[in-house]
């Protein structure tokens, strides 16, 4: 008897051991392969083998493995090592990491529902295996089956191969509960039976088809297309001949046409290379050589290049060097929105070497991209958002973290709550690869690591082609409102500049970091504003569908025409979001094309790309948007950027507020004037003399970093201290108070004054769950491993208390 340790895709604190006999399975059991196992009384899960040994577990009797699902491992040793590090550092289970890392199609469960394929016609199928007939007959009697039902019908536990075969033949489908099983995309092709290329057979066939004119027409078309060696798709043949399915089916039945199914890649690769050579400027070439030289002695290089300095061209040269060595390159981006432009640029240069991987892809697309990386079959350059760090790299040579300061690299929910920038550095070390952190506005952590000599540091201080930096002017809103020089939320200064820009045939970006039309609808008689019944927030007004909506839980109601408290019809909106700016801009500039880019307008798979393409091609004159506009997009005809209200960024309740305000405003300003004409940026603010805004106007990042690092050290915040946040959630207000007080007291016994709280967050209740936070500060000299050991001990004691069973405890390492 042999034993395996497995990881289940569940939030379980440990691995579990199962027993097997090698001769019982079609495939050999290896580390990294998937196995089907029973966990609990009845449930079947997909688990990953992480160890094979001969030692039975001491605390329980090992159950047998149900089935082996893979011919070859789908996880590498490097991945398993990396998953363990993520689990240990971010204080979560390996199962949670596994669920985040693997495309969900790899994780089959017994809760999956099996249904008959809606297009199946059993009478047309020439041969069905007995096992398939049994399942189809059962599905005739009832609309759906569970995995356990199939096991009973077939009288065996190893049903996965049978179901996979039925799935590939379009006999069954999985409904949404199990829509996670990968199915290859099959395309039907037709070719002419080669026997009819013999003269005699050809003439006999023509004679026999004289009475079937449509069939003869299709046959002659196939001859004309010369498809004996190169099949044509069934769909294309129908288009070419304008005949019905019945005509083509008749030719197939007579064996005149041969039908074949071929697997088609959902991940489309561009094979044509349109850019063959990139000529770096002297400054770019200097930066390129400095980076190469520094990476010989340092694992990480911080590359600070101002906006529009040509960092991407340098990245391409660095990628080229890695590809020449046969290495893989991971290009990490904070937002899916950025992939559209970058994919085009990299594909123009590298052709089919580029793979894209992100959450907007379908399940099957993610599976195929995953397999390409695993097998190194196509594409050595992987572009993706944060989850790309979990891919099965075989020969990773370089990781580029573009816009490395961005907060989007942090995963908040669900676990693992990892910071992809930091995790990428660990992954690179495990892979003996190098990392480039690229940005125009580095995070304070990166600057601190440069000062500590941990990172190399290369700068590019001039824009490509010596293009001038945009002029940045701050508009005093207090003064403009006082002098009645405002139209809605637009100052007369901004309106005039927009008009001038549009008249010159140039484009405008308007930035407001809040979506929706208005955050608050208020009654002028009693002061009441509609609240979300599930969360302690006001409902936001969305004009495009005339609804009041909660941005935390999705609750929505129709726009109210009278106050829900007193019945008054005297209602007004307070505050503004991107939708209101779009409406006001359309009223001010009715002859121009204006669109909006925010979460509401970019939910669909290709919505980002379509908007960006329209703007690039000059089909949009003014683009209104949130912070996704600031992230590395390159629009050549934008000469004006307007920031409608900078104060919301400065006043955000977060110790990083000033750093992030500087980064965001500098980045959004960098979208202006990226060609020869100098761009202009207008920032509207009620506090125009604020030091951060003044630093933005002069690009004085050195002064900002100096001030912020001083404050962080003084108040014991990162990068000098590490942070761990404990969030407790419960529907019971009193219970969450009691539980948080107990946990804070427990940790304070060891960590003393470095435990802050418990305290309520700004929004006390979300989705009917009350929240309370505890913050732990970890001094630089304190052992991280011992600290986490004590944190885990506290969590175990907390979860063992019966009164706290209903409390959900979330631990977030490096939470900000």
ABEGO torsion letter per residue (X at the ends): XBBBBBBBBBBBABBBBBBBBAAABABBBBBGBBBBBBBEAABBBBBBBABBBABBBAABBBBBBABBABABBABBAAAAAAAAAAAAAAGBBAAAAAAAABBAAABBBAABBBBBBAABBAAABABBBAAAAAAAAAAAABABBBAAAAAAAAGBABAAAAAAAAAAAGABBBBAAAAABBBBBBBBBBBBBAAAABAAAAAAAAAAAAABAAAAAAAAAAAAAGAAABBBBAAAAAAAAGBBAAAAAAAAAAGABBBBBBBBBABBBBABBABABBBBBAAAAAAAAAAAAAAAABABBBBBBBBGAGAAAAAAAAAAAAAAAGBBBBBBBABAAAAAAAAAAAAAAAEAABBBBBAABBAAAAAAAAAAAAAGABEABBBBBAAAAABBBABBABBBBBGAABAAABBAOBOBBBBAAAAAAAAAAAAGBBBBBBBABBBAAAAAAAAAGABBBBBBABBBGGBBBBBBBBBBAAAAAAAGABBEABBAAAAAAAAAAAAAGBBBBBBBABBEABABBBBAAAGBBBBBAABBBBBBBBAAAGBBBBAAAGBBBBBBABBAAAGBABBBBBEBBAAAAAAAAAAABAABBBBBBBAAAAABAAAAAAAAAAAAAGABABBBBBAAAABGBBBAABABBBBABAAAAAABBBAAAAAAAAAAAAAAAAABGABABBBBBBBBBABAABAAAAAAAAGBAAAAAAAAAAAAAAAGBOAABBBBBBBBBBABAAAAAAAAAAAAAAAAAAAEAABBOBBBBABABBGGBBBBBBBBBBBAABBAAAAAAAAAAAAAAAAABAAAAABBBBBBBGAX
